Amino acid sequence: MNDNDQKIQTQSGAGFTLTSLTIGHFLQHYLVTAILGLLPTVVASMGLGVAYFSLLHTIRYLSGGLVTCLTGFIVDKSGNQWGLILTGCMILGAILFAVLAITPSAGFLIIIAILVSIPGQVWHIPAIAAISQRFEKNRGFGLSIHGVGAQVGALTGPIATGGIILGVSLWASIGPSGIVGKVIDFLISMEPWRSVSVIYIIPTLLTAILVWWSLKNLKSVIANDPNDEGIKSHLNNAKSLLSNPIILSLVIIVFLRNTAFNSLTEWVPFYLTTPTSEGGLGATVMAQGIGLGIVTSLGFFMAPVLGVLSDKFGRKAILVPSMALIAVLTLAIVFVGEIFVVLTILGIIGLFSYTLGQILQALVLDQVDSGIAGTTLGLVLGINQLLGSVSPLIALWVSQTWGLVAVFSYTSILWALPCLILIVTPVKKVN
């Protein structure tokens, strides 16, 4: 095989890996946002209030942060087992739906909160590390394509879940006979969020098989360091990373951006469906699904463009103006009360909001060697998850002190701060 043939084969393998990881990322975010989209309805059906809703998200962040920090070490050490790790993420998703379907009380929701972040957080690290290694010269493009899968999944997940609820009700009105009729009767007899959870269990397990088939051979392309002393080496790497002022600055930037993004995804559905007498917009469940979907994922077609531009002109040139724009638009929500206008603003925010996370990940990986990508991502993403655990409590305090809509003022500040910090951070330029 000559050099040209080998190069073509390598590029083809990288393309298949990116395609498979992007599809898996779509499935992962579809399932997770389906659960998060149901959470306000579950909390309301159990007679729980906004305080319990905020507590669940705090627990979600703490759990996700601890798991992510540990996953970074595991991914770098288990470089030939990445496919197995990704398959496990999908299986855990099916378990989550099963637990949600049988949830008997509010206490069980704490189990959901502990587990719900784990599949997505664990998926990100080996997937991002694999893409970073295979697309070292155009990392922004590779990671933004991977992010497209998440955005499409996050867009369709809550909307399709609302459609399934309506579909089951309509199908029941037809009165199908036989086994189908019995299944429909069984689903109708439950609360809608329980019936959706039951419906999702089998498809989630089938997607685990798909992920295993396409990614079972996924592994690191970086040879193991012969001087690797196991956990000691990883702890030394972690210590070195956390003593680097640029990495520390990026940890803060990623934390603030992720906290701002999560604040939108948590409070938009709650704000949209809360009655106007309580400070919300009193919108329908379908409007809730649309709002959550577009604020996280409307920019899926913009992602490759932003990724390529960040590879060509630098990450800062994309991140700084984009975060500044989102800060202004988020603040604008405070001053409007029409559902159509709010959804329009959320749609514009959604053009950029999710993809900026991928570009920040590329920026972090630009600063380190490929061999410690897992450790780096685990620390950066894990620490910001742990720090972000207080954000829902702060947002709760803001909403109870100044009203529900004031949460968007708080979120606007969270978008503006990383923009200012990044301007003065001397990061290494790509390529």
C-alpha positions in Angstrom: 0.0 0.0 0.0 1.5 3.4 -1.0 1.4 6.5 1.1 -1.6 8.0 -0.8 -3.7 4.8 -0.4 -2.8 4.7 3.3 -3.7 8.4 3.7 -7.1 7.9 2.0 -7.8 4.8 4.2 -6.9 6.8 7.3 -9.2 9.7 6.3 -12.0 7.2 5.5 -11.6 5.6 9.0 -11.6 9.0 10.7 -14.8 10.0 8.7 -16.6 6.8 9.7 -15.6 7.3 13.4 -16.8 10.9 13.3 -20.1 9.9 11.6 -20.7 7.1 14.1 -19.9 9.3 17.1 -22.1 12.0 15.8 -25.1 9.6 15.4 -24.4 8.3 18.9 -24.2 11.8 20.3 -27.6 12.5 18.7 -29.1 9.5 20.4 -27.5 10.3 23.7 -28.8 13.9 23.8 -32.2 12.9 22.4 -32.7 10.5 25.3 -31.3 12.8 28.0 -33.3 15.9 26.9 -36.4 13.7 26.7 -36.0 13.0 30.4 -35.1 16.6 31.3 -38.1 17.8 29.3 -40.4 15.5 31.3 -38.9 16.5 34.6 -41.0 19.7 35.2 -44.2 17.6 34.5 -43.0 14.9 36.9 -42.3 17.4 39.6 -45.7 19.1 39.1 -47.6 15.7 39.1 -46.1 14.8 42.5 -47.1 18.1 44.0 -43.5 19.3 44.4 -42.4 22.9 44.0 -39.7 24.9 42.3 -37.4 24.4 45.3 -37.4 20.6 44.8 -36.9 21.2 41.1 -33.7 23.2 41.8 -32.5 20.6 44.3 -32.7 17.9 41.7 -30.6 19.9 39.3 -28.0 20.6 42.0 -27.8 16.8 42.7 -27.5 16.3 38.9 -24.5 18.6 38.7 -22.7 17.1 41.7 -23.1 13.6 40.4 -22.1 14.5 36.9 -19.0 16.4 38.1 -17.7 13.6 40.3 -18.2 11.0 37.6 -16.6 13.2 34.9 -13.4 13.8 36.9 -13.0 10.1 37.4 -13.9 9.3 33.8 -11.0 11.4 32.4 -8.5 9.3 34.2 -10.2 6.1 33.1 -10.4 7.1 29.4 -6.7 7.9 29.2 -5.8 4.6 31.0 -8.3 2.4 29.1 -7.4 3.7 25.6 -8.5 0.4 23.9 -11.9 0.2 25.6 -13.6 3.4 24.4 -16.2 1.5 22.4 -17.3 -0.5 25.5 -17.5 2.7 27.5 -19.8 4.4 24.9 -22.0 1.3 24.7 -22.4 1.4 28.5 -23.7 5.0 28.3 -26.6 3.9 26.1 -27.5 0.9 28.4 -27.5 3.3 31.3 -30.0 5.5 29.4 -32.4 2.5 29.2 -32.0 1.9 32.9 -32.9 5.5 33.5 -36.2 5.3 31.6 -37.0 2.1 33.5 -36.4 3.8 36.9 -38.4 6.8 35.8 -41.3 4.6 34.7 -41.6 2.9 38.1 -40.9 6.0 40.3 -43.3 5.7 43.2 -42.4 8.8 45.1 -40.4 12.1 45.2 -37.5 10.3 46.8 -37.0 8.2 43.7 -36.4 11.3 41.7 -33.2 11.8 43.5 -31.9 8.5 42.0 -32.9 9.9 38.6 -31.0 13.1 39.3 -27.9 11.2 40.3 -27.9 9.1 37.2 -29.3 11.4 34.5 -26.0 13.3 33.9 -23.8 10.2 33.8 -24.4 8.8 30.3 -23.9 12.2 28.6 -20.9 13.2 30.7 -19.1 9.8 30.3 -19.9 9.8 26.5 -18.3 13.1 25.9 -14.8 12.3 27.1 -13.8 9.3 25.0 -15.8 10.7 22.0 -14.1 14.1 22.2 -10.7 12.6 22.8 -11.1 10.3 19.7 -12.1 13.2 17.5 -9.4 15.4 18.8 -6.8 12.8 18.0 -8.1 12.1 14.5 -8.8 15.8 13.5 -5.8 17.5 15.1 -5.4 20.0 12.3 -9.1 20.9 12.1 -10.3 20.1 15.6 -12.9 22.9 15.7 -14.6 21.4 12.6 -14.5 17.8 14.0 -15.9 18.7 17.4 -18.6 21.0 15.9 -19.8 18.2 13.6 -20.0 15.9 16.7 -22.0 18.7 18.4 -24.5 18.7 15.5 -25.6 15.3 16.6 -26.2 16.6 20.1 -28.1 19.7 18.9 -30.4 17.7 16.6 -31.0 15.2 19.4 -31.7 18.0 21.9 -34.1 19.7 19.4 -36.1 16.6 18.6 -36.0 14.9 22.0 -38.5 17.1 23.9 -40.6 17.8 20.9 -40.9 14.2 19.8 -41.7 13.2 23.4 -44.6 15.6 23.5 -45.7 14.2 20.2 -45.6 10.7 21.5 -47.9 11.6 24.4 -50.4 13.1 22.0 -50.0 10.1 19.6 -50.7 7.5 22.3 -53.9 9.4 23.2 -55.1 9.7 19.6 -54.3 6.0 18.9 -56.3 5.0 22.0 -59.3 6.9 20.7 -59.2 4.7 17.6 -59.6 1.7 19.9 -57.2 -0.9 18.3 -57.9 -4.5 19.1 -55.6 -7.4 20.0 -52.2 -7.1 21.5 -51.7 -3.5 20.3 -55.0 -2.5 21.9 -53.9 -4.0 25.2 -50.5 -2.3 25.1 -52.2 1.1 24.4 -54.7 0.6 27.2 -51.8 -0.2 29.5 -50.0 3.0 28.5 -53.1 5.1 28.8 -53.7 3.8 32.3 -50.5 5.5 33.5 -49.5 9.1 33.8 -48.2 10.4 30.4 -44.6 10.7 31.6 -44.6 7.1 32.8 -46.0 5.8 29.5 -43.3 7.7 27.6 -40.6 6.2 29.8 -41.9 2.7 29.1 -42.0 3.4 25.3 -38.4 4.5 25.3 -36.9 1.5 27.1 -36.7 -0.9 24.1 -35.5 1.7 21.5 -32.8 2.8 23.9 -31.5 -0.8 24.2 -31.6 -1.1 20.4 -29.4 2.0 20.1 -26.9 0.4 22.5 -26.6 -2.4 20.0 -26.1 0.1 17.2 -23.4 1.9 19.1 -21.6 -1.4 19.9 -21.7 -2.5 16.3 -20.2 0.8 15.0 -17.9 1.8 17.7 -16.8 -1.5 19.4 -13.2 -1.1 18.0 -12.9 2.6 18.9 -9.6 3.2 20.8 -6.9 5.8 21.2 -4.5 6.3 18.4 -1.9 7.5 20.9 0.5 4.7 22.1 0.6 4.2 25.9 3.4 6.0 27.6 6.0 3.4 28.7 6.7 5.5 31.8 3.0 5.6 32.8 2.8 4.8 36.5 -0.9 4.4 36.5 -2.9 6.6 38.8 0.3 8.4 40.0 1.0 9.6 36.5 -2.6 10.8 36.0 -2.5 12.6 39.3 0.8 14.3 38.3 -0.8 15.3 35.0 -3.8 16.7 36.9 -1.5 18.6 39.2 0.4 20.1 36.3 -2.8 21.1 34.5 -4.3 22.8 37.5 -1.1 24.7 38.1 -1.3 26.2 34.6 -2.8 29.7 34.8 -4.2 29.4 31.2 -5.9 26.1 32.0 -7.3 27.5 35.2 -8.6 30.5 33.3 -10.3 28.2 30.8 -11.8 26.1 33.6 -13.5 29.3 34.8 -14.6 30.3 31.3 -16.0 26.8 30.6 -17.7 26.8 34.0 -19.4 30.1 33.4 -20.5 29.3 29.8 -21.8 25.8 30.8 -23.6 27.3 33.8 -25.2 29.9 31.7 -26.3 27.3 29.1 -27.6 25.0 31.7 -29.5 27.8 33.3 -31.3 28.3 30.0 -32.1 24.7 29.5 -33.4 24.3 33.1 -35.5 27.5 33.4 -36.8 28.0 29.9 -39.3 25.1 30.1 -40.2 26.0 33.7 -40.7 29.7 32.7 -42.8 28.9 29.6 -45.3 26.6 31.4 -45.6 28.4 34.8 -49.0 30.2 35.0 -48.9 34.0 34.4 -50.2 34.5 37.9 -46.9 33.0 39.2 -44.6 35.0 36.8 -44.4 32.6 33.9 -46.0 32.7 30.4 -48.6 30.0 30.9 -47.7 28.3 27.6 -48.6 24.8 26.5 -46.5 21.6 26.8 -45.8 21.7 23.1 -44.5 25.3 23.4 -42.4 24.1 26.2 -40.9 21.4 24.0 -40.3 23.9 21.2 -38.7 26.4 23.5 -36.3 23.9 25.1 -35.5 22.5 21.7 -34.6 25.7 19.9 -32.6 27.3 22.7 -30.3 24.3 22.7 -30.2 23.1 19.2 -31.5 25.5 16.5 -27.9 26.2 15.4 -27.1 22.7 14.2 -26.6 23.9 10.7 -24.4 26.8 12.0 -22.1 24.4 13.9 -19.8 23.3 11.0 -19.5 26.9 9.8 -18.5 28.2 13.3 -16.1 25.2 13.7 -14.3 25.9 10.4 -14.1 29.6 11.1 -12.6 28.9 14.5 -10.0 26.7 12.9 -9.1 29.4 10.4 -9.3 32.6 12.4 -8.9 31.4 16.0 -11.3 30.4 18.7 -11.4 33.9 20.3 -12.7 35.4 17.1 -15.8 33.3 17.3 -16.3 32.9 21.1 -16.1 36.5 22.2 -18.7 38.1 19.9 -21.0 35.1 20.2 -21.1 35.1 23.9 -21.6 38.9 24.0 -24.6 38.6 21.7 -26.2 35.8 23.8 -25.7 37.9 26.9 -27.6 40.8 25.4 -30.4 38.6 24.0 -30.9 36.7 27.2 -31.3 40.0 29.1 -33.9 41.1 26.5 -36.2 38.3 27.6 -36.7 40.1 30.9 -38.4 43.0 29.0 -40.8 41.0 26.8 -43.8 39.0 27.7 -45.2 37.7 24.4 -44.6 34.0 23.8 -43.8 34.5 20.1 -41.2 37.1 20.8 -39.6 35.0 23.6 -39.4 32.0 21.3 -37.9 34.1 18.5 -35.2 35.4 20.9 -34.6 31.8 22.2 -34.2 30.7 18.5 -31.5 33.3 17.8 -29.7 32.3 21.0 -29.9 28.7 19.9 -28.0 29.5 16.7 -24.8 29.8 18.8 -25.4 28.5 22.4 -24.6 24.8 22.1 -21.8 25.1 19.5 -19.8 27.4 21.6 -19.3 24.5 24.0 -17.6 22.5 21.3 -15.4 25.4 20.3 -14.4 25.9 23.9 -13.5 22.2 24.2 -11.3 22.6 21.1 -9.7 25.6 22.7 -8.9 23.6 25.8 -7.4 20.8 23.8 -5.3 23.2 21.7 -3.4 23.9 24.9 -2.4 20.3 25.8 -0.9 17.1 24.4 -3.3 14.5 22.8 -2.2 11.8 25.2 -3.8 13.5 28.2 -7.0 14.7 26.4 -9.2 12.5 28.7 -7.6 13.7 31.9 -7.8 17.4 30.7 -11.5 17.1 29.7 -12.4 15.2 32.8 -10.9 17.8 35.0 -12.2 20.8 33.1 -15.8 19.5 32.6 -15.9 17.7 36.0 -14.8 20.7 38.0 -17.2 23.0 36.2 -20.1 20.5 36.9 -19.2 20.5 40.6 -19.0 24.3 40.7 -22.2 24.6 38.7 -24.1 22.6 41.3 -24.8 25.9 43.2 -26.2 27.6 40.1 -29.8 26.2 40.4 -29.9 27.3 44.1 -28.8 30.8 43.1 -31.4 30.9 40.3 -34.0 29.7 42.8 -33.1 32.6 45.2 -33.2 35.1 42.3 -36.6 33.8 41.1 -38.1 34.0 44.6 -36.5 37.4 45.4 -37.2 39.3 42.1 -39.5 37.0 40.2 -39.2 34.1 37.8 -38.2 36.2 34.8 -35.3 37.7 36.7 -33.4 34.4 36.3 -32.7 35.6 32.8 -30.8 38.6 34.1 -28.7 36.3 36.2 -28.1 34.1 33.1 -27.1 37.1 31.1 -24.3 37.9 33.6 -23.1 34.4 33.3 -22.8 34.7 29.5 -21.0 38.1 29.8 -18.3 37.2 32.3 -16.6 34.4 30.3 -16.5 36.8 27.3 -14.6 39.4 29.3 -12.2 36.8 30.8 -11.4 35.2 27.5 -10.5 38.6 26.0 -7.5 38.9 28.4 -6.5 35.2 28.5 -3.4 34.6 26.3 -4.4 31.2 24.8 -2.3 29.4 22.2 -3.7 30.0 18.7 -4.8 26.9 16.7 -2.3 25.4 14.2 
